[in-house]
């Protein structure tokens, strides 16, 4: 990975070779970011929340995060960390999408909670 200042310059001037390489593959993006796999995947989940992405968009990023060792608690923790940045409406919108990608049946949990007075 380049030093941060070189990477910033490449991004600032929209260096086409750099941008194309990063867009070309997840591995190139990971390498260029200088992040470990888990942090890289968690950052992508955060971006999906900020963009109010469609539910199916979460599956790949959640799977990448899980494969990199992220726990469900860490993945859901992203939602809490994002509330002050993106706002509670975005996070509330993302919660069931993230739950679905984690394989968590939110509808059943909500129904069970209602039956049990929670």
C-alpha positions in Angstrom: 0.0 0.0 0.0 1.1 3.5 -0.7 1.6 6.0 2.1 -1.6 7.8 3.0 -0.5 11.0 1.2 0.1 9.3 -2.1 -3.3 7.5 -1.8 -5.0 10.8 -1.0 -3.4 12.5 -4.0 -4.5 9.7 -6.3 -8.0 10.0 -5.0 -8.1 13.8 -5.2 -7.0 13.9 -8.8 -9.1 10.8 -9.6 -6.2 8.8 -10.9 -7.9 6.6 -13.4 -5.5 3.7 -13.1 -5.8 3.6 -9.3 -9.6 4.0 -9.3 -10.0 1.3 -12.0 -7.8 -1.1 -10.2 -9.7 -0.6 -6.9 -13.0 -1.0 -8.7 -11.7 -4.0 -10.6 -11.5 -6.4 -7.7 -12.2 -6.7 -4.0 -8.7 -7.9 -3.4 -7.3 -4.7 -5.1 -9.6 -2.6 -2.9 -8.5 -4.5 0.2 -4.8 -4.1 -0.6 -5.1 -0.4 -1.5 -7.1 0.4 1.6 -4.4 -0.9 3.9 -7.1 -2.3 6.2 -7.4 -5.8 7.5 -10.2 -7.9 6.0 -12.5 -7.6 8.9 -12.2 -3.8 9.1 -12.6 -3.5 5.3 -15.8 -5.6 5.4 -17.2 -3.7 8.4 -16.5 -0.3 6.7 -18.5 -1.6 3.6 -21.4 -2.5 5.8 -21.3 1.0 7.3 -21.4 2.5 3.8 -24.5 0.4 2.9 -26.2 1.7 6.0 -25.3 5.3 5.0 -26.6 4.7 1.5 -29.8 3.1 2.7 -28.9 0.1 0.4 -31.3 -2.6 -0.6 -31.5 -5.7 1.5 -29.8 -8.0 -0.9 -26.7 -5.6 -0.9 -26.0 -6.6 2.7 -25.5 -10.4 2.1 -22.1 -10.2 0.5 -20.6 -7.7 2.9 -21.9 -9.5 5.9 -20.6 -12.8 4.6 -17.2 -11.2 4.0 -17.2 -9.8 7.5 -18.2 -13.1 9.1 -15.4 -14.9 7.0 -12.9 -12.4 8.3 -13.9 -13.1 11.9 -16.5 -10.5 12.7 -19.0 -11.6 15.2 -22.8 -10.8 14.9 -22.3 -8.5 17.9 -19.6 -6.5 16.1 -21.7 -6.3 12.9 -24.8 -5.1 14.8 -22.5 -2.8 16.8 -21.9 -0.9 13.5 -25.6 0.2 13.6 -25.1 1.7 17.1 -21.9 3.4 16.1 -23.6 5.0 13.1 -26.6 6.5 14.8 -24.9 9.9 15.6 -23.5 10.0 12.1 -26.3 8.9 9.8 -29.2 9.3 12.1 -31.6 6.9 13.7 -34.0 6.7 10.7 -31.2 5.3 8.5 -30.2 2.9 11.2 -33.7 1.7 11.9 -34.2 1.2 8.1 -30.9 -0.9 8.0 -31.6 -3.0 11.1 -34.0 -5.6 9.4 -31.8 -5.7 6.3 -28.8 -6.5 8.4 -30.7 -9.0 10.4 -31.8 -10.8 7.3 -28.2 -10.9 6.0 -27.2 -12.4 9.4 -29.9 -15.0 9.1 -31.9 -13.6 12.0 -35.7 -13.8 11.6 -36.7 -10.4 12.9 -40.4 -10.9 12.2 -40.4 -14.0 14.3 -38.4 -12.3 17.1 -40.7 -9.3 17.1 -43.7 -11.6 17.2 -42.2 -13.7 20.0 -41.3 -10.5 21.9 -44.9 -9.2 21.6 -46.3 -12.5 22.9 -43.9 -12.4 25.8 -44.5 -8.8 26.6 -41.1 -7.6 25.6 
